[in-house]
Amino acid sequence: MTSANPLVERGRGGGDALPGATGPSVDIRSRRSVRVVGRSLLALTKPRIIELLLVTTVPTMMLAARGLPAAGLLMITLTGGALAAGSANTINCYLDRDIDAVMRRTSRRPLARPAPLAVIRPGEALAFGIGLGVAATLLLGLLANWLSAALADLAILFYVFVYTLGLKRRTASNIVIGGAAGCFPVLVGWAAVTGTVGVAPVILFAVIFLWTPPHFWALAMKFKDDYAAARVPMLPVVAPARVVARKILLYSYAMVATTLALAPYAGWIYAAGAAGLGGWFLAEAHRLQTRVGQMGRAGRAPRPTETPAAAVPGGAGGATEGAGGVTEGACGGLARPGTNPAPMRLFHLSIAYLSLLFALVAVTSVLPLGHW
């Protein structure tokens, strides 16, 4: 299972670097050693994204079990979830290797390197990704239950066919819809424990679904030039920054309201903590909107000329035309995003917020008090 944020990269937003080759003079045999190949295959799975996905799985399983689930089931579910997420991420790297090579943030991923320097061949990566998916299905189906396996498979298919092939290069709504792929771990975890899908995991699914756009749009505001160069119509590429900030705020309010809907299932201690965390997140979202407004009023960048819609698929102008369709540094008519730290503050805070929210779910699941 993945986050369609696809962004959706943790930390500084950078892609996983290709271990090994740094120049054509490097001996082919040394670049194809077992160690280097293994590290490259691991990089294709985007392990930092998997880590965040698994953070949501364990608390969900604890809520389903109203305590600690069996250790064996926990390990099986986490392993199966990691394999499924690795499968989706690897196939995504295979399909997006052309745009990964264009974007500076992702240009060091294994399949983005020029052929003479590549450690992994595209066909090998595709076979590896499919193999991970098969392993995840068998592990979850045989040792947990087939509902959890089916949900994991649905996440892979959704991420590959709906997000990567269907939406990513065609519409600015790509991450809104495609982000659903990153919500499936909570359904898989709940199904592994109970054999069903109830209201509580659906609420958690909705929380992550509404969390994904603010999280990823904040990252995309900083790396807007990368997406424009690759002709990927992320919202910050095709809309002014003030529009992006407003949508981030609206999704943030919807997300916080949805977290409170879990209170009947997680208890009043959870509700109080979720309200506090939500206030923290909303304060930062408002701060971003204020910062963007201040930059606009200060005239930190020249007014952009209209960009032909063909320059960026799904675009409606809003950046100065130049090499690759936009002028480097333009961000929906505002200053170069790197000069404004507010988007990355929200990006990093969003990771901490989601981790703390699910930690709260885990803690309240084992407390003997705090329930209605």
C-alpha positions as CSV (number, residue, x, y, z in Angstrom):
1,M,0.0,0.0,0.0
2,T,1.2,3.4,-0.8
3,S,0.5,7.0,-0.4
4,A,-0.3,8.5,-3.7
5,N,1.7,11.2,-2.7
6,P,3.4,9.2,-4.2
7,L,4.8,12.2,-2.4
8,V,4.6,11.7,-1.2
9,E,8.5,11.4,0.0
10,R,9.3,11.7,3.6
11,G,12.0,14.0,5.1
12,R,13.2,16.6,2.6
13,G,11.2,15.3,-0.3
14,G,14.2,13.8,-2.1
15,G,14.1,10.6,-4.1
16,D,16.0,7.5,-3.0
17,A,19.5,7.8,-4.4
18,L,21.0,5.2,-6.6
19,P,23.8,3.4,-4.8
20,G,26.8,2.4,-6.8
21,A,27.7,4.0,-10.1
22,T,28.9,7.5,-10.4
23,G,30.5,7.5,-13.8
24,P,30.9,5.4,-17.0
25,S,34.3,4.2,-15.9
26,V,32.9,2.2,-13.1
27,D,33.3,-1.5,-13.8
28,I,30.0,-3.1,-14.8
29,R,30.6,-6.2,-12.6
30,S,31.1,-4.0,-9.6
31,R,27.9,-2.1,-10.3
32,R,26.0,-5.4,-10.7
33,S,27.3,-6.9,-7.5
34,V,24.7,-8.6,-5.3
35,R,25.1,-5.8,-2.7
36,V,24.6,-2.9,-5.1
37,V,21.7,-4.6,-6.9
38,G,20.0,-5.4,-3.6
39,R,20.3,-1.8,-2.5
40,S,19.0,-0.5,-5.8
41,L,16.0,-2.9,-5.6
42,L,15.3,-1.7,-2.1
43,A,15.4,2.0,-3.3
44,L,12.8,1.2,-5.9
45,T,10.3,0.2,-3.1
46,K,10.6,3.7,-1.5
47,P,11.1,2.4,2.0
48,R,10.6,5.8,3.7
49,I,7.0,5.9,2.3
50,I,6.4,2.3,3.5
51,E,7.5,3.3,7.0
52,L,4.8,6.0,7.2
53,L,2.2,3.6,5.8
54,L,3.0,1.0,8.4
55,V,2.6,3.7,11.1
56,T,-1.1,3.7,10.3
57,T,-1.5,-0.1,10.3
58,V,-0.4,-1.0,13.8
59,P,-2.7,1.4,15.7
60,T,-5.7,0.3,13.5
61,M,-5.0,-3.3,14.4
62,M,-4.9,-2.3,18.0
63,L,-8.2,-0.5,17.8
64,A,-9.7,-3.5,16.1
65,A,-8.4,-5.9,18.7
66,R,-9.2,-3.4,21.6
67,G,-5.7,-4.1,22.8
68,L,-2.6,-5.8,21.4
69,P,-3.2,-8.2,18.5
70,A,-1.4,-11.5,18.4
71,A,2.3,-10.9,17.7
72,G,2.3,-13.4,14.8
73,L,-0.6,-11.8,13.1
74,L,0.9,-8.3,13.6
75,M,4.2,-9.4,11.9
76,I,2.4,-11.1,9.1
77,T,0.2,-8.1,8.4
78,L,3.1,-5.7,8.5
79,T,5.3,-7.8,6.3
80,G,2.5,-8.3,3.8
81,G,1.7,-4.6,3.8
82,A,5.3,-3.7,3.3
83,L,5.6,-6.2,0.4
84,A,2.4,-4.8,-1.2
85,A,3.5,-1.2,-0.8
86,G,6.9,-2.1,-2.2
87,S,5.2,-3.7,-5.2
88,A,3.2,-0.6,-6.0
89,N,6.1,1.7,-5.5
90,T,8.4,-0.4,-7.7
91,I,5.9,-0.6,-10.5
92,N,5.4,3.1,-10.2
93,C,9.1,3.7,-10.6
94,Y,9.0,1.5,-13.7
95,L,6.2,3.4,-15.3
96,D,7.4,6.9,-14.3
97,R,11.1,6.4,-15.1
98,D,10.9,9.0,-17.9
99,I,9.6,11.8,-15.8
100,D,11.8,10.7,-12.8
101,A,14.8,11.4,-15.1
102,V,13.6,14.9,-15.8
103,M,12.8,15.9,-12.2
104,R,15.9,16.8,-10.2
105,R,14.2,15.6,-7.0
106,T,13.9,12.0,-8.4
107,S,16.7,11.9,-11.0
108,R,18.9,9.6,-8.8
109,R,16.3,6.9,-8.5
110,P,17.7,3.6,-10.0
111,L,15.6,3.6,-13.2
112,A,16.1,7.3,-13.9
113,R,19.8,7.0,-14.5
114,P,21.2,6.8,-18.0
115,A,21.5,3.3,-19.4
116,P,25.4,3.1,-19.1
117,L,25.0,4.0,-15.4
118,A,21.9,2.0,-14.6
119,V,22.2,-0.9,-12.1
120,I,18.7,-2.2,-12.6
121,R,17.1,-2.8,-16.0
122,P,13.5,-1.8,-16.5
123,G,12.3,-5.3,-17.1
124,E,14.0,-6.5,-14.0
125,A,12.3,-3.8,-11.9
126,L,8.9,-4.7,-13.3
127,A,9.4,-8.4,-12.6
128,F,10.6,-7.5,-9.0
129,G,7.5,-5.4,-8.4
130,I,5.1,-8.0,-9.6
131,G,6.9,-10.6,-7.5
132,L,6.5,-8.5,-4.4
133,G,2.8,-8.2,-5.1
134,V,2.4,-12.0,-5.5
135,A,4.4,-12.6,-2.3
136,A,2.1,-10.1,-0.4
137,T,-1.0,-11.8,-1.7
138,L,0.1,-15.2,-0.7
139,L,1.4,-14.2,2.7
140,L,-1.7,-12.3,3.7
141,G,-4.1,-14.7,2.2
142,L,-2.6,-17.9,3.6
143,L,-1.6,-16.6,7.0
144,A,-4.1,-13.8,7.8
145,N,-7.2,-13.9,5.6
146,W,-8.1,-13.5,2.0
147,L,-10.0,-10.2,2.6
148,S,-6.9,-8.5,3.8
149,A,-5.0,-9.9,0.8
150,A,-7.7,-8.7,-1.6
151,L,-7.6,-5.2,-0.1
152,A,-3.8,-5.1,-0.5
153,D,-4.1,-6.2,-4.1
154,L,-6.8,-3.5,-4.7
155,A,-4.4,-0.9,-3.3
156,I,-1.7,-2.0,-5.7
157,L,-4.0,-1.9,-8.7
158,F,-5.5,1.4,-7.7
159,Y,-2.0,3.0,-7.4
160,V,-0.7,1.6,-10.6
161,F,-3.7,1.9,-12.9
162,V,-5.9,4.7,-11.5
163,Y,-3.2,7.0,-10.2
164,T,0.0,6.4,-12.1
165,L,-1.5,5.5,-15.5
166,G,-4.8,7.2,-15.4
167,L,-4.6,10.4,-13.4
168,K,-1.1,11.6,-12.7
169,R,-0.2,13.1,-16.1
170,R,-3.7,14.2,-17.0
171,T,-5.4,16.2,-14.2
172,A,-4.7,18.4,-11.2
173,S,-7.0,16.2,-9.3
174,N,-4.5,13.3,-9.5
175,I,-3.5,13.3,-5.9
176,V,-7.0,13.9,-4.6
177,I,-8.3,10.8,-6.2
178,G,-5.1,8.8,-6.5
179,G,-4.3,9.4,-2.8
180,A,-6.9,6.8,-1.9
181,A,-4.2,4.2,-2.6
182,G,-2.3,5.3,0.5
183,C,-5.4,4.8,2.7
184,F,-5.7,1.1,2.2
185,P,-3.3,0.0,5.0
186,V,-6.0,0.8,7.7
187,L,-8.5,-1.4,5.9
188,V,-5.9,-4.2,5.5
189,G,-5.0,-4.0,9.2
190,W,-8.6,-4.0,10.4
191,A,-9.5,-6.9,8.1
192,A,-6.5,-8.9,9.2
193,V,-7.8,-8.7,12.8
194,T,-11.6,-9.0,12.4
195,G,-12.1,-10.5,8.9
196,T,-14.4,-7.6,8.1
197,V,-14.4,-3.9,7.3
198,G,-16.4,-1.7,9.7
199,V,-17.2,1.9,10.2
200,A,-14.1,2.8,12.3
201,P,-11.6,1.8,9.6
202,V,-13.6,3.6,7.0
203,I,-13.3,6.8,9.1
204,L,-9.6,6.3,9.3
205,F,-9.5,5.7,5.6
206,A,-11.3,9.1,5.2
207,V,-8.8,10.8,7.5
208,I,-5.8,9.7,5.5
209,F,-7.7,10.5,2.2
210,L,-8.3,14.1,3.4
211,W,-4.8,14.4,4.9
212,T,-3.1,13.5,1.6
213,P,-3.8,16.7,-0.5
214,P,-2.5,19.2,2.1
215,H,0.5,17.0,2.7
216,F,1.4,16.5,-0.9
217,W,0.4,20.0,-2.2
218,A,2.7,21.5,0.4
219,L,5.6,19.5,-1.0
220,A,4.6,20.2,-4.6
221,M,4.6,24.0,-3.9
222,K,8.3,23.7,-3.2
223,F,9.1,21.4,-6.1
224,K,6.7,23.0,-8.5
225,D,9.4,23.6,-11.1
226,D,10.2,19.9,-11.2
227,Y,6.7,18.9,-11.9
228,A,6.3,21.6,-14.5
229,A,9.4,20.4,-16.3
230,A,8.1,16.9,-16.3
231,R,4.7,18.1,-17.6
232,V,2.9,16.7,-14.6
233,P,-0.1,19.0,-13.7
234,M,0.1,19.0,-10.0
235,L,-2.2,21.7,-8.5
236,P,0.7,24.1,-7.7
237,V,1.7,23.9,-11.4
238,V,-1.6,24.9,-12.8
239,A,-3.1,27.2,-10.1
240,P,-1.9,30.3,-8.3
241,A,-0.4,29.7,-4.9
242,R,-3.2,31.5,-3.1
243,V,-5.7,28.9,-4.6
244,V,-3.5,26.0,-3.5
245,A,-3.2,27.5,0.0
246,R,-7.0,27.9,0.2
247,K,-7.6,24.4,-0.9
248,I,-5.1,23.1,1.7
249,L,-7.0,24.9,4.4
250,L,-10.3,23.6,3.3
251,Y,-9.1,20.0,3.2
252,S,-7.4,20.5,6.6
253,Y,-10.7,21.5,8.2
254,A,-12.5,18.5,6.6
255,M,-9.7,16.2,7.8
256,V,-9.9,17.5,11.4
257,A,-13.6,17.1,11.5
258,T,-13.3,13.6,10.3
259,T,-10.8,12.7,13.0
260,L,-13.4,13.7,15.6
261,A,-15.9,11.3,14.0
262,L,-13.8,8.4,15.3
263,A,-14.5,9.5,18.9
264,P,-17.4,7.1,19.5
265,Y,-15.1,4.2,18.7
266,A,-11.8,5.5,20.3
267,G,-13.1,7.3,23.3
268,W,-13.1,10.8,24.9
269,I,-9.3,10.8,25.6
270,Y,-8.7,10.2,21.9
271,A,-11.3,13.0,21.1
272,A,-9.5,15.5,23.3
273,G,-6.1,14.6,21.8
274,A,-7.4,14.7,18.2
275,A,-8.9,18.1,18.8
276,G,-5.6,19.5,20.1
277,L,-3.6,18.0,17.2
278,G,-6.2,19.3,14.8
279,G,-5.9,22.8,16.2
280,W,-2.1,22.6,15.7
281,F,-2.5,21.5,12.1
282,L,-5.1,24.1,11.3
283,A,-2.9,26.9,12.8
284,E,-0.1,25.9,10.4
285,A,-2.5,25.7,7.5
286,H,-3.7,29.2,8.3
287,R,0.0,30.3,8.6
288,L,0.7,29.1,5.1
289,Q,-2.3,30.9,3.7
290,T,-1.3,34.1,5.5
291,R,2.3,33.8,4.2
292,V,1.2,33.2,0.6
293,G,-1.1,36.3,0.9
294,Q,1.7,38.4,2.2
295,M,4.0,37.3,-0.6
296,G,1.3,38.2,-3.2
297,R,0.7,41.6,-1.8
298,A,4.4,42.3,-1.5
299,G,4.8,41.5,-5.2
300,R,7.6,39.1,-4.7
301,A,7.4,38.0,-8.3
302,P,6.4,39.6,-11.6
303,R,2.9,39.0,-12.9
304,P,3.0,35.8,-15.1
305,T,2.0,35.7,-18.7
306,E,-0.4,33.1,-19.8
307,T,1.0,29.7,-20.5
308,P,-0.7,27.7,-23.3
309,A,-2.8,24.9,-21.8
310,A,-0.8,22.4,-23.9
311,A,2.4,23.4,-22.0
312,V,1.2,21.5,-19.0
313,P,-1.5,18.8,-19.3
314,G,-4.6,19.8,-17.5
315,G,-3.1,23.3,-17.0
316,A,-4.9,26.6,-17.3
317,G,-1.9,28.9,-17.5
318,G,-0.4,30.7,-14.5
319,A,3.4,30.4,-15.2
320,T,5.7,32.3,-17.4
321,E,6.6,30.3,-20.5
322,G,10.2,29.3,-21.0
323,A,12.3,26.1,-21.2
324,G,10.0,23.2,-20.5
325,G,6.9,25.4,-20.6
326,V,7.5,27.5,-17.6
327,T,10.2,29.8,-16.2
328,E,12.2,28.2,-13.5
329,G,11.3,29.8,-10.2
330,A,7.7,30.7,-11.0
331,C,5.1,29.2,-8.7
332,G,1.6,30.0,-9.8
333,G,2.5,33.6,-10.1
334,L,4.5,34.0,-6.8
335,A,8.1,33.9,-5.9
336,R,10.3,30.9,-6.3
337,P,9.0,28.4,-3.7
338,G,12.4,27.8,-2.2
339,T,12.3,31.3,-0.8
340,N,9.2,30.5,1.2
341,P,9.7,28.0,4.0
342,A,6.0,27.8,4.9
343,P,5.0,25.0,2.5
344,M,7.8,22.7,3.8
345,R,6.9,23.6,7.4
346,L,3.4,22.3,6.7
347,F,4.8,19.2,4.9
348,H,7.0,18.2,7.8
349,L,4.3,19.0,10.3
350,S,1.8,16.9,8.4
351,I,4.0,13.8,8.9
352,A,4.3,14.5,12.6
353,Y,0.6,15.1,12.9
354,L,-0.4,11.8,11.2
355,S,2.1,9.9,13.3
356,L,0.9,11.4,16.5
357,L,-2.8,11.0,15.7
358,F,-2.3,7.3,15.1
359,A,-0.1,7.0,18.1
360,L,-3.1,8.4,20.0
361,V,-5.3,5.7,18.5
362,A,-2.9,3.1,19.7
363,V,-2.5,4.4,23.2
364,T,-6.3,4.8,23.8
365,S,-6.9,1.3,22.5
366,V,-5.0,-0.3,25.4
367,L,-6.0,2.1,28.1
368,P,-8.6,0.7,30.6
369,L,-10.3,4.1,30.7
370,G,-11.3,6.9,28.4
371,H,-14.1,5.1,26.6
372,W,-17.6,6.3,26.4
